[in-house]
Amino acid sequence: IINLRGLVIPIISLPERLGYPEKIDMNSKILVSRYRDRKVGFLVDNVSEILFVSPSQMTRNDAPDALFTDIINLEEQKRMILRLSIDKIFAQTPIESVGFAGG
């Protein structure tokens, strides 16, 4: 957990949740997000950039059990990004069972 401006926020290790070894170093970051009216932090290996994308750049993945909900196509940069489903991250351990105060 972390204390961010007086609010206690649980931290979820994204590499560990995805089955990878957790590696904390100088590049590690915590992404704070809102999920179901609660703030939660995700420990990640690194953040290279923050992008704003339009819905027209996204293609929905309709596979019901897919870990990635959308494919973001950045044609001008000749790359694609997979959008991770937060619901799938909490599928095994629901956010309600992560102990913390408020949100």
C-alpha positions, 0 to 999 in steps of 0.5 A: 500500500501507499499513502497518496495525499492522505489516501491509502491506496493498495498496490497490485504488482502487474508483472506478478499478476500476469505470471512474470517475476516482479523486478523493482528497480529505478525504472519501476513506476506505480500507475494510479487508476480508478476502478469501480469507484476505488483508487488502485495502484499498479506496479509496472516495470516502466512507463515510456509514454502516455497517449490519448487515443480516439475510439476510431484507433481502437479495434475491439477484441470480442474473445470473451476470455481475452486479457486484452480488450482492444487493439490500438492501431497507431498507423502513423507510428507503425505500431500497435498497443494492446489494451489490458482488461482491468476486470481480468486483472481482478478476476482471481482476486476481486478488488473488494477483497484487497484490504484498504480504506476508502477510495 
